């Protein structure tokens, strides 16, 4: 099918557990019940969200989180009802790209192995922690037979905000585990493309499905921007993406959680947890409904990758 005739949409979710957010802000990680809120609370809300919106999810999963039987069971249940399970590495190391080739390979391969052990299914897609990727990671993904990557985020506003946030955290005497990607990522295509060398250019390599930006201004169309926008402005953001052959709304598990779920410690540092989870869900549904009204059909990321292969 020609790209110009496609109107596909997907909803993907990075299942980053709560300690990752404390690492971003340079805070001591929690060890109580709040440490596993994504699998213990958010994944059921995500299932209800998907059922209400009538779309499948693609769940990018951190392999080490599956050491908990409860997490394995919930992930397997998600796979059994038709949601795609994709690889988000073994340990969600924000500095994955700096670990050396052998460890990069282990992080990707063992993350995939944990998913296969938990669900009986192979993960065909990958998203790097913090959206940060390199040519070396692309090479390893190709060697491991991964079908698509979904890490590149060519969004000037996001890149600038992330850079400023890491600097602000350092100014307060804390160290963020997050790292800054090369600004050359902003040169990458905004639509699915076969990656070249360097990875932000067209080539004949692995299929890249970039994290979504709007047309024109290239604003971020991700869970944080949608949930902070609220339902009305979420529809507006979605409409700014209409015309793209694929609109990929990327969420995180925390996008259906709020401070009342046990995240009070994050409230001073992360504005999105101050929004009630129901308002967040309403905003996500408003965005997906706007896309459906514009003629988009919802598919998993693997199905989208097949359309662009």
Long-range contacts (C-beta under 8 A, 24 or more apart in sequence): 1-307, 3-191, 3-245, 3-308, 4-245, 6-245, 6-246, 6-307, 7-245, 7-294, 7-295, 7-296, 7-297, 8-245, 8-246, 8-247, 8-296, 8-297, 8-298, 8-299, 8-303, 8-304, 8-307, 9-55, 9-246, 9-247, 9-248, 9-249, 9-288, 9-291, 9-292, 9-296, 9-297, 9-298, 9-299, 10-55, 10-56, 10-58, 10-246, 10-247, 10-248, 10-249, 10-298, 10-299, 10-300, 10-301, 10-303, 10-304, 11-50, 11-53, 11-55, 11-56, 11-57, 11-58, 11-249, 11-251, 11-284, 11-288, 11-298, 12-57, 12-58, 12-59, 12-60, 12-86, 12-127, 12-150, 12-248, 12-249, 12-250, 12-251, 12-301, 13-46, 13-57, 13-58, 13-59, 13-60, 13-250, 13-251, 13-252, 13-253, 13-255, 14-60, 14-88, 14-127, 14-250, 14-251, 14-252, 14-253, 15-39, 15-42, 15-43, 15-59, 15-60, 15-61, 15-62, 15-65, 15-75, 15-88, 15-252, 15-253, 16-62, 16-88, 16-92, 16-252, 16-253, 16-254, 17-62, 17-65, 17-253, 18-254, 18-263, 18-266, 20-92, 21-254, 21-266, 21-270, 22-265, 22-266, 23-94, 23-176, 23-177, 23-178, 24-94, 24-176, 24-177, 24-178, 25-169, 25-174, 25-176, 25-266, 25-269, 25-270, 26-169, 26-172, 26-174, 26-175, 26-176, 26-177, 27-174, 27-265, 27-269, 30-265, 32-262, 33-262, 34-261, 34-262, 34-263, 34-265, 36-68, 36-70, 36-71, 37-253, 37-254, 37-257, 37-261, 37-262, 37-263, 38-65, 38-253, 38-254, 38-257, 39-65, 39-68, 39-70, 39-71, 39-74, 39-75, 39-253, 40-70, 41-257, 41-261, 42-253, 42-254, 42-256, 42-257, 43-74, 43-75, 43-78, 43-253, 44-74, 45-256, 45-257, 45-277, 45-281, 46-251, 46-253, 46-256, 47-78, 47-81, 49-256, 49-281, 49-284, 49-285, 50-83, 52-285, 53-284, 53-285, 53-288, 53-289, 53-298, 54-292, 54-298, 55-288, 55-298, 56-82, 56-83, 56-84, 56-298, 56-299, 56-300, 57-83, 57-84, 57-300, 58-83, 58-84, 58-85, 58-86, 58-125, 58-300, 58-301, 58-302, 59-83, 59-84, 59-85, 59-86, 60-86, 60-87, 60-88, 60-125, 60-127, 60-150, 61-85, 61-86, 61-87, 61-88, 61-111, 61-114, 61-115, 61-123, 62-88, 62-89, 62-90, 62-91, 62-92, 62-111, 63-87, 63-88, 63-89, 63-90, 63-91, 63-110, 63-111, 63-112, 63-113, 63-114, 63-115, 64-90, 64-91, 64-92, 64-114, 66-114, 66-115, 66-117, 66-118, 71-118, 72-118, 75-115, 75-118, 75-119, 76-118, 76-119, 76-120, 79-119, 79-120, 79-121, 83-300, 84-125, 84-300, 84-301, 84-302, 85-115, 85-119, 85-121, 85-123, 86-123, 86-124, 86-125, 86-126, 86-127, 86-150, 86-301, 86-302, 87-111, 87-112, 87-115, 87-123, 87-125, 87-126, 87-127, 87-146, 88-126, 88-127, 88-129, 89-126, 89-128, 89-129, 90-114, 92-129, 93-129, 94-129, 94-130, 94-132, 94-177, 94-178, 94-179, 95-177, 95-179, 96-128, 96-129, 96-132, 96-137, 97-128, 97-132, 97-133, 97-134, 97-136, 97-137, 97-179, 98-179, 101-136, 101-140, 104-136, 104-137, 104-140, 105-140, 105-143, 105-144, 108-137, 108-140, 108-141, 108-144, 108-146, 109-144, 112-144, 124-148, 124-302, 124-305, 125-149, 125-150, 125-209, 125-301, 125-302, 125-305, 126-150, 126-151, 127-151, 130-178, 130-179, 130-181, 131-181, 131-211, 132-179, 132-181, 133-181, 133-199, 134-199, 135-197, 135-198, 135-199, 138-195, 138-199, 138-205, 138-206, 141-206, 142-205, 142-206, 146-206, 147-207, 147-302, 147-305, 147-309, 148-206, 148-207, 148-208, 148-209, 148-301, 148-302, 148-305, 149-195, 149-206, 149-207, 149-208, 149-209, 150-208, 150-209, 150-210, 150-211, 150-248, 150-250, 150-301, 151-208, 151-211, 152-185, 152-188, 152-199, 152-200, 152-208, 152-210, 152-211, 153-181, 153-185, 153-210, 153-211, 153-213, 153-220, 154-185, 154-186, 154-187, 154-188, 154-189, 154-190, 154-200, 154-210, 154-213, 154-218, 155-186, 155-211, 155-213, 155-218, 155-219, 155-220, 156-186, 156-218, 157-218, 157-219, 157-220, 158-220, 158-222, 159-183, 159-185, 159-186, 190-218, 190-244, 191-244, 191-245, 191-246, 192-245, 192-246, 192-304, 192-305, 192-308, 207-305, 207-308, 207-309, 209-246, 209-248, 209-301, 209-304, 209-305, 209-308, 210-248, 211-248, 211-250, 212-241, 212-244, 212-247, 212-248, 212-249, 212-250, 214-240, 214-241, 215-240, 215-241, 215-242, 215-243, 215-244, 216-240, 221-247, 221-249, 221-287, 222-249, 222-250, 222-251, 223-249, 223-250, 223-251, 223-252, 223-255, 223-280, 223-284, 224-252, 224-255, 224-272, 226-255, 226-283, 226-284, 226-287, 227-255, 227-272, 227-275, 227-279, 227-280, 227-283, 227-284, 228-271, 228-272, 228-275, 229-283, 230-279, 230-282, 230-283, 231-279, 231-282, 231-283, 231-285, 231-286, 232-286, 234-283, 234-284, 234-286, 234-287, 234-290, 235-286, 235-287, 235-289, 235-290, 237-287, 238-286, 238-287, 238-288, 238-290, 238-291, 238-294, 239-290, 239-294, 241-291, 242-290, 242-291, 242-294, 242-296, 245-308, 246-304, 246-307, 246-308, 247-291, 247-296, 248-301, 248-304, 249-284, 249-287, 249-288, 249-291, 251-284, 255-280, 255-284, 256-280, 256-281, 256-284
